[in-house]
């Protein structure tokens, strides 16, 4: 491999990996903190993408301006969903294992519901629009569409912001305490009834932002969410459930591994490769590769 | 065995015989459409009953039904070119059970969400692996099944598999094996302490579930005349099975049977005209059922019924 090709593959991998990391961060908040394995995460990403696409094509709103809107809309939806389903589930489940299993089934229900409702509303066609699609050279003879670079920058910035938020603020301290021990957190006076919907909403909001960014670069369909959910699952398994730094690193690493793997084998093996990595990690290191215990 | 236990055994076996006999007369008087509806019902009765046999009692949430169904379908599609029908279907069952035993001994130490996610990932891995293999080796995506048996042969085979699945559930519930499975569902460590060989029991249970799914796959896929990995490894087969089991009541015997019939009738009639609406309703129903009826529809009746049938504290997985 020549240095130019390697640099190109690395850069491509990092750009895709940035998306993976961003999608995984939201899922990781929900699973790492609340034991809600939200397999409908990708569907909410899809909602963010369609929201942005509709606003841009119908009203001419800039997709970048839609970012906070998508975040707020999805976060509100998250509060609503949490209030209607997971709050009752947490109150009626006898223990965490039962809660986790039932939560997973509810999430599967949400996946069916949202995906097919979107198909009813928007139809199954591919959609897309052009925005910031001029290519920008990034050095070394490699150029990327500007929107992809925006995507990577926002993904890294959000990940950094989230990590700083969790590390330094009182809110973050409460959230981390909840991750370590839900009962202990309640004992020292952390209001889980307020924190849970907040974090669930934050996770959905992040999915909305990811969807908004993705709609700039790729064509979108109501069925686009599922592959992102699966990739996010792989990423948080690799990075360790509940570890934000791990998710960021694992997302970028998976992007790079996929870019190189597809270069050396063939694109039809991409899915096989990622599932094989996923199952291997689940079997041998179910706590993730980067967990510190 | 107490008299009431003998009574319930006689009642369950009698109900099963009556239902199977009634269904067996259908090809003589029903239309083509009625038979294909009944075929779909029998398929999901077999899948849901066999799923509950292992997953309902041990509370392992397996999403791998589609994987075993697909393995059976592929084994059947390859074997039917050369072998008689009476061997093709058991072959599908054996292939699926062998994979289940192999996978089960590697992954059944994982519990809860890990197991659910892993079985889902396994189905997808198999689907993509078969797709890649077909592209690389045979150069096609799907397979055309040229030699399919008659409609009634397929119908009676699937009906027999469904009856066998329910019959096996009836027998297993009353056996030491069934008690061991239920013990694992209550508290695995306690069961192991009391001398249950939990690992062996779990692998055996998982393999039995897979055998039924594989047999159903081998028997029904020939009806489709063309199969490809996306249709036979469709995760939706697994989801629908789990949904039927949970709505019907995973810990009960007749709940999943009733739910399978209702859902298949709904699916076959609504899916063609309003597919998205059907799936949306299915999602909503799943959520409502998990939230408000965690023991399933079958558990409602048992609350007033005999003491031996009361639902467990945790209800469905």
Boltz contact constraints between the chains, C-beta under 6 A:
constraints:
  - contact:
      token1: [A, 37]
      token2: [B, 113]
      max_distance: 6.0
  - contact:
      token1: [A, 88]
      token2: [B, 291]
      max_distance: 6.0
  - contact:
      token1: [A, 94]
      token2: [B, 314]
      max_distance: 6.0
  - contact:
      token1: [A, 97]
      token2: [B, 112]
      max_distance: 6.0
  - contact:
      token1: [A, 98]
      token2: [B, 314]
      max_distance: 6.0
  - contact:
      token1: [A, 100]
      token2: [B, 112]
      max_distance: 6.0
  - contact:
      token1: [A, 100]
      token2: [B, 113]
      max_distance: 6.0
  - contact:
      token1: [A, 101]
      token2: [B, 61]
      max_distance: 6.0
  - contact:
      token1: [A, 101]
      token2: [B, 317]
      max_distance: 6.0
  - contact:
      token1: [A, 102]
      token2: [B, 290]
      max_distance: 6.0
  - contact:
      token1: [A, 104]
      token2: [B, 113]
      max_distance: 6.0
  - contact:
      token1: [A, 104]
      token2: [B, 116]
      max_distance: 6.0
  - contact:
      token1: [A, 105]
      token2: [B, 290]
      max_distance: 6.0
  - contact:
      token1: [A, 106]
      token2: [B, 287]
      max_distance: 6.0
  - contact:
      token1: [A, 106]
      token2: [B, 290]
      max_distance: 6.0
  - contact:
      token1: [A, 109]
      token2: [B, 283]
      max_distance: 6.0
  - contact:
      token1: [A, 109]
      token2: [B, 286]
      max_distance: 6.0
  - contact:
      token1: [A, 109]
      token2: [B, 287]
      max_distance: 6.0
  - contact:
      token1: [A, 112]
      token2: [B, 279]
      max_distance: 6.0
  - contact:
      token1: [A, 112]
      token2: [B, 282]
      max_distance: 6.0
  - contact:
      token1: [A, 112]
      token2: [B, 283]
      max_distance: 6.0
  - contact:
      token1: [A, 113]
      token2: [B, 280]
      max_distance: 6.0
  - contact:
      token1: [A, 113]
      token2: [B, 283]
      max_distance: 6.0
  - contact:
      token1: [A, 113]
      token2: [B, 284]
      max_distance: 6.0
  - contact:
      token1: [A, 116]
      token2: [B, 276]
      max_distance: 6.0
  - contact:
      token1: [A, 116]
      token2: [B, 279]
      max_distance: 6.0
  - contact:
      token1: [A, 116]
      token2: [B, 280]
      max_distance: 6.0
  - contact:
      token1: [A, 117]
      token2: [B, 280]
      max_distance: 6.0
  - contact:
      token1: [A, 119]
      token2: [B, 276]
      max_distance: 6.0
  - contact:
      token1: [A, 120]
      token2: [B, 276]
      max_distance: 6.0
  - contact:
      token1: [A, 268]
      token2: [B, 132]
      max_distance: 6.0
  - contact:
      token1: [A, 268]
      token2: [B, 135]
      max_distance: 6.0
  - contact:
      token1: [A, 269]
      token2: [B, 132]
      max_distance: 6.0
  - contact:
      token1: [A, 271]
      token2: [B, 128]
      max_distance: 6.0
  - contact:
      token1: [A, 272]
      token2: [B, 128]
      max_distance: 6.0
  - contact:
      token1: [A, 272]
      token2: [B, 129]
      max_distance: 6.0
  - contact:
      token1: [A, 272]
      token2: [B, 132]
      max_distance: 6.0
  - contact:
      token1: [A, 275]
      token2: [B, 121]
      max_distance: 6.0
  - contact:
      token1: [A, 275]
      token2: [B, 124]
      max_distance: 6.0
  - contact:
      token1: [A, 275]
      token2: [B, 125]
      max_distance: 6.0
  - contact:
      token1: [A, 278]
      token2: [B, 121]
      max_distance: 6.0
  - contact:
      token1: [A, 279]
      token2: [B, 121]
      max_distance: 6.0
  - contact:
      token1: [A, 282]
      token2: [B, 118]
      max_distance: 6.0
  - contact:
      token1: [A, 286]
      token2: [B, 114]
      max_distance: 6.0
